[in-house]
Amino acid sequence: MMTSRRALLTSAAATAVSAALAACSRDAPPSLEATGTSTAQPVLDSERLTAVLERIQSGMDAADAQKKTELLNGYLTGPAARVRTEEYAVATATNDDTEIDHFTTDSQAGTVGLTTDFPRIALTLTEADETNVPYLLALTQGTARENFELWAWVRLFPGVEVPSTNTASVGSAQVDADADGLVATPQEVLNAYIDALNNPDGDNGKAFADEELRRYIAARRSLDVSAAGEVSVTASPGGDGFRGLRTTDNGAIVFTTLTFDVLYKRTVARSKYNVQEQVAAMLGENTDVVGTVTASHEAVVAFSIPVAASGSQAVTLGTVHVLTSVTRDDSQSPD
């Protein structure tokens, strides 16, 4: 449980889907002082943001067609590049291209950082229809000589409300791990979410909404292999930091990463059980758990963190996760 003076954390009662972002934003001067200096300007205008998204879509489509990681260079970076690479590996191992998270960068709303510093950040909410769920994308520019690239994406959860932000013409102040004025800093929110994943019956576990990533992890923990062994799951913070922007009411939308390992362990001598599905495909011909098998995963998560004075709670907006590797240690056999 988080012990900060800030009460935590997330509301399980996220309301109906709202494509708010900049679609419901205000063309008014930002109420927060811009990051860096008072002369900070929006890092992109609407036309250039559209051009960036079209360029990323073109590069991603070309890479997806061949499942070639090197073709992602210049278009995807950071967690986005890793997740896409890992999706290619799983799709190849399973012979199933639906393992690749396909989405369009067509934007219904977007906002950009208001700063003179780097990295620079932009967020966009994608179009949705009967067959496509909306995605929230985070873009970043590392230096003045680099193009904006896709840094991360998440699939929005059904019923979640995306807070409104300023338009690209106005821009929004960027936030980092220790951003203040919120019900909790982004780092504190991530720490509490990790605790919820590791201790679902604890205070933070009860506070966070039931959603896709939590259900995925819960399903692994609930596997009944008691006749032969056990299954455990451990989540940890990622090492990518945070990318986020202020909302119109001085809250924040923030992206970050985490990892989690699913440990399959045989504890009963002369017993037998094996792994299934993606894990089996990545493991190869021998899918038996002799000692331990560890399936490692990476996840991206986006949070909406309200301003401290609101009395509201932080909400998980969406996630995406992928299997990154599978390793075995037969020396741990109980035989």
VEXDREN-2710 file (C-alpha; in Angstrom, 1 decimal):
% VEXDREN-2710
k/r/px/py/pz
1/MET/0.0/0.0/0.0
2/MET/1.2/3.5/-0.8
3/THR/2.0/5.5/2.4
4/SER/2.2/8.9/0.8
5/ARG/0.3/11.8/2.3
6/ARG/-1.6/11.9/-1.0
7/ALA/-4.6/9.6/-0.9
8/LEU/-4.6/6.9/-3.5
9/LEU/-5.6/6.0/-6.0
10/THR/-7.7/4.8/-8.9
11/SER/-11.4/4.9/-9.5
12/ALA/-13.1/1.7/-10.5
13/ALA/-16.0/3.8/-11.6
14/ALA/-14.5/5.3/-14.7
15/THR/-17.4/6.7/-16.7
16/ALA/-18.6/6.3/-20.3
17/VAL/-16.1/6.4/-23.1
18/SER/-15.1/10.0/-23.9
19/ALA/-13.0/11.0/-26.8
20/ALA/-12.1/14.2/-24.9
21/LEU/-8.4/14.9/-25.3
22/ALA/-8.1/18.0/-27.5
23/ALA/-11.5/17.4/-29.1
24/CYS/-13.0/19.0/-26.0
25/SER/-10.0/21.2/-25.3
26/ARG/-9.9/24.9/-24.8
27/ASP/-8.2/27.5/-27.1
28/ALA/-7.2/29.5/-24.1
29/PRO/-3.8/30.4/-22.6
30/PRO/-2.5/27.6/-20.4
31/SER/-2.9/28.2/-16.7
32/LEU/0.5/26.5/-15.8
33/GLU/3.8/28.2/-16.5
34/ALA/5.4/26.4/-19.5
35/THR/8.2/23.9/-18.9
36/GLY/11.6/25.5/-19.2
37/THR/11.1/29.2/-19.9
38/SER/8.2/31.6/-20.1
39/THR/8.8/31.8/-23.9
40/ALA/8.0/28.1/-24.5
41/GLN/6.0/27.4/-27.6
42/PRO/3.9/24.4/-28.7
43/VAL/6.3/21.8/-30.1
44/LEU/4.0/21.1/-33.1
45/ASP/1.0/22.7/-34.8
46/SER/-1.9/20.6/-36.0
47/GLU/-0.7/20.3/-39.5
48/ARG/2.7/19.1/-38.5
49/LEU/1.2/16.7/-36.0
50/THR/-0.9/15.2/-38.7
51/ALA/2.2/14.9/-41.0
52/VAL/4.1/13.2/-38.2
53/LEU/1.3/10.6/-37.7
54/GLU/1.1/9.9/-41.4
55/ARG/4.8/9.3/-41.6
56/ILE/4.8/7.0/-38.6
57/GLN/1.9/5.0/-40.1
58/SER/3.7/4.6/-43.4
59/GLY/6.9/3.4/-41.7
60/MET/5.0/1.1/-39.3
61/ASP/2.9/-0.5/-42.1
62/ALA/6.1/-1.2/-44.1
63/ALA/7.8/-2.9/-41.1
64/ASP/4.6/-4.8/-40.2
65/ALA/4.3/-6.2/-43.7
66/GLN/7.7/-7.9/-43.4
67/LYS/7.9/-8.2/-39.6
68/LYS/11.4/-6.6/-39.8
69/THR/12.6/-4.7/-36.7
70/GLU/15.1/-2.7/-38.6
71/LEU/12.4/-1.0/-40.7
72/LEU/11.0/0.5/-37.5
73/ASN/14.1/2.8/-37.2
74/GLY/13.1/6.4/-37.4
75/TYR/9.4/5.7/-36.8
76/LEU/9.2/3.9/-33.4
77/THR/11.4/4.3/-30.4
78/GLY/11.7/3.3/-26.8
79/PRO/8.9/1.0/-25.5
80/ALA/7.0/1.2/-28.8
81/ALA/10.0/-0.2/-30.8
82/ARG/10.6/-2.9/-28.2
83/VAL/6.9/-4.0/-28.0
84/ARG/6.6/-4.1/-31.8
85/THR/9.8/-6.2/-32.1
86/GLU/8.5/-8.5/-29.4
87/GLU/5.1/-8.8/-31.2
88/TYR/6.9/-9.8/-34.4
89/ALA/8.7/-12.5/-32.5
90/VAL/5.5/-13.9/-30.9
91/ALA/3.7/-13.7/-34.3
92/THR/6.5/-15.6/-36.0
93/ALA/6.7/-18.3/-33.2
94/THR/2.9/-18.9/-33.2
95/ASN/2.5/-18.3/-37.0
96/ASP/-0.3/-15.9/-36.0
97/ASP/-0.1/-12.3/-37.2
98/THR/-3.0/-11.3/-35.0
99/GLU/-0.4/-11.2/-32.2
100/ILE/0.7/-7.9/-33.8
101/ASP/-1.4/-5.0/-32.3
102/HIS/-2.6/-3.3/-35.5
103/PHE/-4.0/0.2/-35.3
104/THR/-4.3/3.3/-37.3
105/THR/-2.7/6.7/-36.4
106/ASP/-5.7/8.5/-37.8
107/SER/-6.3/11.1/-35.1
108/GLN/-9.6/12.4/-33.7
109/ALA/-7.9/14.7/-31.2
110/GLY/-4.3/15.6/-30.1
111/THR/-2.2/17.8/-28.0
112/VAL/1.5/18.7/-27.8
113/GLY/4.0/19.8/-25.3
114/LEU/4.6/23.4/-24.4
115/THR/8.4/23.5/-23.8
116/THR/11.8/24.6/-25.1
117/ASP/13.4/21.4/-23.7
118/PHE/13.9/17.8/-24.9
119/PRO/12.5/15.3/-25.0
120/ARG/9.4/16.8/-26.5
121/ILE/6.1/15.1/-26.2
122/ALA/2.8/14.9/-28.2
123/LEU/-0.3/12.8/-27.4
124/THR/-3.1/11.7/-29.8
125/LEU/-6.3/9.8/-29.6
126/THR/-7.0/7.6/-32.6
127/GLU/-10.3/7.3/-34.5
128/ALA/-12.5/4.4/-33.6
129/ASP/-15.4/2.6/-35.4
130/GLU/-17.3/-0.7/-35.1
131/THR/-14.2/-2.7/-35.7
132/ASN/-11.4/-0.5/-34.2
133/VAL/-11.1/0.4/-30.5
134/PRO/-9.6/3.8/-29.8
135/TYR/-5.9/4.0/-29.0
136/LEU/-4.0/6.6/-27.1
137/LEU/-0.5/7.3/-28.6
138/ALA/2.5/9.0/-27.1
139/LEU/5.1/10.6/-29.5
140/THR/8.5/11.9/-28.6
141/GLN/11.3/13.9/-30.1
142/GLY/14.7/13.3/-28.5
143/THR/16.7/16.1/-30.0
144/ALA/16.2/19.0/-32.4
145/ARG/17.8/16.9/-35.2
146/GLU/15.5/13.9/-34.7
147/ASN/12.0/13.3/-36.1
148/PHE/9.1/12.8/-33.8
149/GLU/8.6/9.0/-33.3
150/LEU/6.0/6.8/-31.7
151/TRP/7.1/6.2/-28.1
152/ALA/4.2/4.1/-26.8
153/TRP/0.6/3.2/-27.4
154/VAL/-2.2/1.8/-25.2
155/ARG/-5.7/0.3/-26.0
156/LEU/-8.2/2.4/-24.1
157/PHE/-10.4/0.4/-21.7
158/PRO/-14.1/0.3/-22.4
159/GLY/-15.9/3.0/-20.4
160/VAL/-12.8/5.0/-19.6
161/GLU/-13.0/8.8/-19.7
162/VAL/-10.0/10.6/-21.3
163/PRO/-9.6/14.1/-19.8
164/SER/-9.6/17.1/-22.0
165/THR/-6.4/18.9/-23.0
166/ASN/-5.4/22.1/-24.7
167/THR/-5.3/22.1/-28.5
168/ALA/-2.0/21.8/-30.4
169/SER/-2.1/25.6/-31.1
170/VAL/-2.0/26.2/-27.3
171/GLY/0.1/23.3/-26.0
172/SER/0.3/21.6/-22.6
173/ALA/3.0/21.6/-20.0
174/GLN/5.0/18.4/-19.9
175/VAL/5.2/16.3/-16.7
176/ASP/7.8/14.0/-15.3
177/ALA/8.0/11.4/-12.5
178/ASP/7.9/13.9/-9.7
179/ALA/5.2/16.3/-11.2
180/ASP/3.5/18.1/-8.3
181/GLY/0.0/19.5/-7.7
182/LEU/-1.6/16.1/-8.5
183/VAL/-3.3/13.6/-6.2
184/ALA/-0.1/11.6/-6.4
185/THR/3.1/12.0/-8.5
186/PRO/3.3/9.7/-11.6
187/GLN/6.0/7.7/-9.8
188/GLU/3.7/7.2/-6.8
189/VAL/0.8/6.1/-9.1
190/LEU/3.0/3.6/-10.9
191/ASN/4.3/2.2/-7.5
192/ALA/0.7/1.8/-6.3
193/TYR/-0.3/0.1/-9.5
194/ILE/2.6/-2.3/-9.3
195/ASP/1.5/-3.1/-5.7
196/ALA/-2.0/-3.8/-7.0
197/LEU/-0.6/-6.2/-9.5
198/ASN/1.5/-8.0/-6.9
199/ASN/-1.0/-7.9/-4.1
200/PRO/-4.5/-7.9/-5.6
201/ASP/-6.2/-8.3/-2.2
202/GLY/-4.3/-5.4/-0.7
203/ASP/-5.5/-1.8/-0.3
204/ASN/-4.1/-0.7/-3.7
205/GLY/-5.4/-3.9/-5.3
206/LYS/-8.9/-3.1/-4.1
207/ALA/-8.6/0.5/-5.3
208/PHE/-7.7/-0.1/-8.9
209/ALA/-10.3/-0.9/-11.4
210/ASP/-10.6/-4.5/-12.8
211/GLU/-9.2/-4.2/-16.3
212/GLU/-7.6/-6.3/-19.1
213/LEU/-4.0/-6.4/-17.7
214/ARG/-5.2/-7.2/-14.2
215/ARG/-7.4/-10.0/-15.5
216/TYR/-4.6/-11.4/-17.6
217/ILE/-2.3/-11.6/-14.6
218/ALA/-5.1/-13.0/-12.4
219/ALA/-5.8/-15.7/-14.9
220/ARG/-2.2/-16.9/-14.7
221/ARG/-2.2/-16.9/-11.0
222/SER/-5.4/-18.9/-10.9
223/LEU/-4.1/-21.8/-13.0
224/ASP/-4.6/-25.0/-11.0
225/VAL/-1.3/-27.0/-11.3
226/SER/-1.3/-28.0/-7.6
227/ALA/-0.9/-31.7/-8.5
228/ALA/2.5/-30.9/-10.0
229/GLY/3.6/-27.4/-9.0
230/GLU/2.7/-23.8/-8.7
231/VAL/2.4/-20.6/-10.7
232/SER/3.4/-17.1/-9.4
233/VAL/3.5/-13.6/-10.9
234/THR/5.8/-10.7/-10.0
235/ALA/5.5/-7.2/-11.5
236/SER/8.2/-4.5/-11.4
237/PRO/8.4/-0.9/-12.6
238/GLY/10.0/-0.4/-16.0
239/GLY/13.1/1.7/-16.7
240/ASP/11.7/4.1/-19.3
241/GLY/10.6/6.9/-17.2
242/PHE/7.4/8.9/-17.9
243/ARG/6.0/10.8/-20.8
244/GLY/3.0/13.0/-20.1
245/LEU/1.1/16.3/-20.5
246/ARG/-1.1/18.4/-18.3
247/THR/-4.8/18.4/-18.9
248/THR/-7.0/21.5/-19.0
249/ASP/-7.7/21.4/-15.3
250/ASN/-4.0/20.9/-14.5
251/GLY/-4.2/17.2/-14.0
252/ALA/-2.1/14.9/-16.2
253/ILE/-2.1/12.1/-18.7
254/VAL/1.0/10.0/-18.2
255/PHE/2.5/7.0/-20.0
256/THR/5.1/4.6/-18.4
257/THR/6.2/1.0/-18.5
258/LEU/6.4/-2.1/-16.3
259/THR/7.5/-5.7/-16.5
260/PHE/6.1/-8.9/-15.0
261/ASP/7.3/-12.5/-14.9
262/VAL/5.1/-15.5/-14.7
263/LEU/7.0/-18.3/-13.0
264/TYR/5.9/-21.9/-13.6
265/LYS/7.5/-24.2/-11.1
266/ARG/7.3/-28.0/-10.7
267/THR/7.4/-28.9/-7.0
268/VAL/6.1/-32.5/-6.9
269/ALA/8.7/-35.2/-7.8
270/ARG/7.8/-37.5/-10.7
271/SER/4.9/-35.2/-11.7
272/LYS/4.3/-33.7/-15.1
273/TYR/2.8/-30.6/-16.5
274/ASN/3.6/-28.3/-19.4
275/VAL/3.0/-24.7/-20.6
276/GLN/0.5/-23.8/-23.3
277/GLU/-0.2/-21.3/-26.1
278/GLN/2.3/-18.4/-26.6
279/VAL/4.7/-19.6/-23.9
280/ALA/4.8/-23.1/-25.4
281/ALA/5.4/-21.7/-28.9
282/MET/8.3/-19.5/-27.6
283/LEU/9.8/-22.3/-25.6
284/GLY/10.2/-24.7/-28.5
285/GLU/9.6/-28.5/-28.8
286/ASN/10.0/-29.3/-25.1
287/THR/7.1/-27.6/-23.3
288/ASP/7.4/-29.6/-20.1
289/VAL/8.1/-27.8/-16.8
290/VAL/11.0/-29.8/-15.5
291/GLY/12.2/-27.3/-12.9
292/THR/11.1/-23.8/-13.7
293/VAL/9.9/-21.9/-16.8
294/THR/9.8/-18.1/-16.6
295/ALA/7.7/-16.2/-19.1
296/SER/8.7/-12.5/-19.1
297/HIS/6.4/-9.7/-20.2
298/GLU/6.5/-6.0/-20.9
299/ALA/3.6/-3.7/-20.5
300/VAL/2.8/0.0/-21.3
301/VAL/0.2/1.7/-19.1
302/ALA/-1.4/5.2/-19.3
303/PHE/-2.8/6.9/-16.3
304/SER/-5.1/9.9/-15.8
305/ILE/-4.0/11.7/-12.6
306/PRO/-6.3/14.4/-11.4
307/VAL/-5.2/17.7/-9.8
308/ALA/-4.8/17.4/-6.0
309/ALA/-7.6/19.8/-5.2
310/SER/-10.2/17.8/-7.2
311/GLY/-10.8/15.2/-4.6
312/SER/-10.8/12.6/-7.4
313/GLN/-8.6/9.5/-7.9
314/ALA/-6.2/8.5/-10.5
315/VAL/-7.5/6.1/-13.2
316/THR/-5.8/3.6/-15.5
317/LEU/-6.8/4.6/-19.1
318/GLY/-5.4/1.7/-21.0
319/THR/-2.5/-0.8/-21.4
320/VAL/-0.8/-3.0/-23.9
321/HIS/1.4/-6.0/-23.0
322/VAL/3.5/-8.6/-24.8
323/LEU/5.5/-11.7/-24.0
324/THR/9.2/-10.8/-24.3
325/SER/11.0/-14.1/-23.6
326/VAL/10.7/-17.6/-22.1
327/THR/13.5/-19.3/-20.3
328/ARG/13.8/-22.6/-18.5
329/ASP/15.9/-23.9/-15.6
330/ASP/15.8/-27.7/-15.4
331/SER/18.3/-27.7/-12.6
332/GLN/15.4/-26.7/-10.2
333/SER/13.7/-30.1/-10.8
334/PRO/12.4/-31.7/-7.6
335/ASP/13.2/-35.2/-8.8
END
